[in-house]
Amino acid sequence: MLLKKFIQMNRCFYILLLFISCNNRDSAEKNVLSKNISGISNIEFSDVTKSVGLENFFHDNGSFGKMWFPEQMGSGGGFIDYNNDGWLDILLIGGGAWKDYTKRDIQTLWLYKNNANGTFSNVTAETGLGQINTYGLGVAAADYDNDGDQDIYLTTLDRNILLNNNEGYFVNVSKNAGLGNTLDWSSSAVFFDADNDGWLDLYVGNYAIWSPLSDLWCSLDSKTKVYCPPEMYTGLPSKFYHNNRDGTFSDYTKKAGFLPAPGKSLGAVLMDYNDDGWLDLAVANDGERDLLYKNNGDGVFDEIGTELGMAYGENGEARAGMGIDAGVVDSSGNTTIFIGNFSNEMVGVYSYSGKGWFNDRSAISKIGRPSFLSLTFGLMLFDVDMDSDLDLFIGNGHVYPERTKNQDGISYKQASQLFINNGNGLFAIANEKVSGVLNNEMVVRGVAVGDYDKDGDLDLLLTENNGPAHLWRNDTEEKNYLRVNLMGIDSNKDGIGSKVLLYIGGYKMERLIRTGSSYLSQSEITATFGLGEHQKIDSLFVCWPSGNKEIFYDIEINKEILIKENSGEIEYFIRN
């Protein structure tokens, strides 16, 4: 009898603990491991693009001398596992040609299979992706039909394309799915379960109303045409599609609260800023106010960016937002949003107060001043040095050379920037202390992260406008880690929207399983935790979007694991 009562009491305790962990912030609980950033060292990236087999890729924006407005935007790319072998493959978008004008062939999609030996092979043709011919821009990948493999959604200047993964071969199902019926200039795309029904819905960011016939003529000297600024074009509102659970989608843009909207969206990121278990969405807009969509818990959203203080810059102006990301970067445990902006505009840093508004921390975080002259497209939070906290990488590059003339300190090609977190939301720029490729000047657009070589740390994939892609292997000094993959049963198959909480030595780390973020790109959906020198994990919580909650103990470090919803078990991946 006493034993039974003891068990019941413990069950109640663990249920209470799970509830607290998934839905509340404990101010007494430290969320990151604090460190001294004055001596940044042992951070190193190596450009392995050529050695792994990606050297033949080149992005081509189709330019032919007429300076059409979309040419300056570039395209993205990302990490997917198209064949479910546990190794990250690489998908790149090659740009596109202007019909009747561009006098060269441009391949839209490039898929490289990970050979599990440090190299990649081009499998574009044999996977059906070589048949895609359009002007490609952005990519999102997720299992929208819950059949166990990653599908691809491609944003374009024409009709967006949904590619269904059929055992490693992709089929264009856009029309039948109800997604390829409109001619839009789309940019970012995010798969997520807006109503927690177990099926992934789709947010599609749209940019502006443009066509070759409506392209405007602008000049800096009244003689030579240059690209016109975005404010001369009318924004195109974004769209939201509800998953009908039968392979089709319905346009719920108005019904779900995404109208009215200003348009000119370039980046979108998922978060649960108020910890209510429902995914919210932040959107970076170019020259229009940034947006924050609060999920009301029924698949309907309220846009409250202005009300919560993250819609405008420090001077009350709408900035030129491109890439965007969000995560927990300090001991408050609250979400912070990062937005890449134009040159002479600091990277936006908005930290949720926990009291119903966001605080502008661009300057306080020590990111603002070093980023002021940069033009930031791709932007990603990830634990570069595997010490437990999220650092910030920004990929920079201007829109065209003429815009940088007579501007002191501003160039067309620019170095990327790496900001190392001290564990409490204060950052130090690492460029001067990190040798190698970090300081190479490029015209970066897309940025994505993933552990392509299965060594536990996160590598970088960069795309350039009218240039090559770059794979930067993370060769930073090895530290302990844990990588977590999820498989939903009651939740969507990918576990998108799940919170993974890891406790170590009295500290807590949090990762959200998600698609989207950065600029036009797809990062891996695996949750990576850097453990520093810690040898033992206290516990791991998984808070599923279905509402299910699970806790695990006695987890081995330096492993990649799989957790299936409600199984109560951990599966360890065997390194090939």
HELIX and SHEET records of a PDB file:
HELIX    1   1 LEU A    2  ASN A   23  1                                  22    
HELIX    2   2 THR A   49  VAL A   52  1                                   4    
HELIX    3   3 PHE A   69  GLN A   72  5                                   4    
HELIX    4   4 LEU A  129  GLN A  131  5                                   3    
HELIX    5   5 SER A  174  ALA A  177  1                                   4    
HELIX    6   6 PRO A  212  SER A  214  5                                   3    
HELIX    7   7 PRO A  230  MET A  232  5                                   3    
HELIX    8   8 GLY A  305  LEU A  308  1                                   4    
HELIX    9   9 PRO A  401  THR A  404  5                                   4    
HELIX   10  10 ASN A  431  LYS A  433  5                                   3    
HELIX   11  11 VAL A  437  ASN A  439  5                                   3    
SHEET    1   A 4 PHE A  45  ASP A  47  0                                        
SHEET    2   A 4 ALA A 469  ASN A 474 -1                                        
SHEET    3   A 4 ASP A 459  GLU A 464 -1                                        
SHEET    4   A 4 VAL A 444  GLY A 450 -1                                        
SHEET    1   B 4 GLY A  77  ILE A  80  0                                        
SHEET    2   B 4 ASP A  89  ILE A  93 -1                                        
SHEET    3   B 4 LEU A 109  ASN A 114 -1                                        
SHEET    4   B 4 PHE A 120  ASN A 122 -1                                        
SHEET    1   C 4 GLY A 136  ALA A 142  0                                        
SHEET    2   C 4 ASP A 151  THR A 156 -1                                        
SHEET    3   C 4 ILE A 161  ASN A 166 -1                                        
SHEET    4   C 4 TYR A 169  ASN A 172 -1                                        
SHEET    1   D 4 SER A 186  PHE A 192  0                                        
SHEET    2   D 4 ASP A 201  ASN A 206 -1                                        
SHEET    3   D 4 LYS A 239  ASN A 243 -1                                        
SHEET    4   D 4 PHE A 249  ASP A 251 -1                                        
SHEET    1   E 2 CYS A 218  SER A 219  0                                        
SHEET    2   E 2 LYS A 225  VAL A 226 -1                                        
SHEET    1   F 4 SER A 265  MET A 271  0                                        
SHEET    2   F 4 ASP A 280  ASN A 285 -1                                        
SHEET    3   F 4 LEU A 291  ASN A 295 -1                                        
SHEET    4   F 4 PHE A 301  GLU A 303 -1                                        
SHEET    1   G 4 ILE A 324  VAL A 328  0                                        
SHEET    2   G 4 THR A 335  ILE A 339 -1                                        
SHEET    3   G 4 GLY A 348  TYR A 352 -1                                        
SHEET    4   G 4 PHE A 358  ASP A 360 -1                                        
SHEET    1   H 4 THR A 376  PHE A 382  0                                        
SHEET    2   H 4 ASP A 391  ASN A 396 -1                                        
SHEET    3   H 4 GLN A 417  ASN A 421 -1                                        
SHEET    4   H 4 PHE A 427  ILE A 429 -1                                        
SHEET    1   I 2 GLN A 414  ALA A 415  0                                        
SHEET    2   I 2 GLU A 441  MET A 442 -1                                        
SHEET    1   J 4 ALA A 527  GLY A 532  0                                        
SHEET    2   J 4 ASN A 480  MET A 487 -1                                        
SHEET    3   J 4 LYS A 559  LYS A 564  1                                        
SHEET    4   J 4 ILE A 570  TYR A 572 -1                                        
SHEET    1   K 4 TYR A 507  LEU A 512  0                                        
SHEET    2   K 4 LYS A 499  ILE A 504 -1                                        
SHEET    3   K 4 SER A 539  CYS A 543 -1                                        
SHEET    4   K 4 LYS A 549  PHE A 552 -1                                        
END                                                                             
